[in-house]
């Protein structure tokens, strides 16, 4: 099973869309909420080099945000990455 981490916000439609894709594939992931958590958001920014959510890692590889996740899925590369 792939190790997936997603930093997200409760009010972010892009976070919802990314989680919906992962859910539709039956994948488990660890969600880290950044709402009202400036230290957590700062850690995400340090790790990702970006301030926007979602920020997604699969098996230790930083995928990026929702658009990047969807692009990987469209090209078939997401399944390869998930396979590890």
C-alpha positions in Angstrom: 0.0 0.0 0.0 1.3 3.4 -0.9 2.2 5.9 1.8 0.2 9.1 0.9 0.3 12.3 2.9 -2.0 15.3 2.0 -1.9 18.6 3.7 -5.3 20.2 3.3 -7.9 22.7 4.4 -11.5 22.0 5.2 -12.6 24.9 2.9 -10.5 24.1 -0.1 -12.3 22.8 -3.2 -9.0 21.6 -4.7 -8.3 19.6 -1.5 -11.8 18.0 -1.8 -11.2 17.1 -5.4 -7.8 15.6 -4.7 -9.2 13.5 -1.8 -12.1 12.4 -4.0 -9.7 11.1 -6.6 -7.7 9.2 -3.9 -10.9 7.9 -2.4 -12.2 6.8 -5.8 -9.1 4.6 -6.2 -9.7 3.1 -2.7 -6.5 4.6 -1.3 -5.8 5.4 2.3 -4.0 8.5 3.1 -2.9 10.6 6.1 -4.5 14.0 6.0 -2.9 16.8 7.9 -5.1 19.8 8.4 -3.6 23.3 8.2 -6.7 25.3 9.3 -5.8 27.4 12.3 -2.4 25.7 12.5 0.2 28.2 11.5 3.1 25.9 12.6 1.7 23.0 10.6 1.3 25.3 7.5 4.8 26.6 8.0 6.2 23.0 8.1 4.2 22.2 4.9 5.7 25.3 3.2 9.2 24.3 4.3 8.8 20.8 2.9 6.9 21.7 -0.3 8.3 25.1 -1.1 4.7 26.2 -1.6 2.0 27.8 0.6 -1.1 26.6 -1.2 -3.1 23.5 -0.3 -3.3 20.7 -1.0 0.3 19.5 -1.0 0.6 15.8 -1.6 3.4 13.3 -1.1 3.3 9.7 -2.4 5.9 7.3 -1.1 8.1 10.2 -0.1 7.9 11.9 -3.5 6.3 15.4 -3.5 3.6 15.3 -6.2 2.5 18.9 -5.7 -1.1 20.0 -5.6 -4.5 18.9 -7.0 -3.6 19.9 -10.6 -0.4 17.9 -10.6 -2.2 14.9 -9.0 -4.9 15.0 -11.7 -2.3 15.3 -14.5 -0.5 12.2 -13.2 -3.8 10.3 -13.2 -4.7 11.4 -16.7 -1.3 10.2 -18.1 -1.4 6.9 -16.1 1.7 7.9 -14.1 -0.2 8.0 -10.9 -0.7 4.3 -10.8 3.0 3.7 -11.5 3.9 6.1 -8.6 1.4 4.3 -6.3 2.9 1.0 -7.1 6.2 2.3 -5.6 
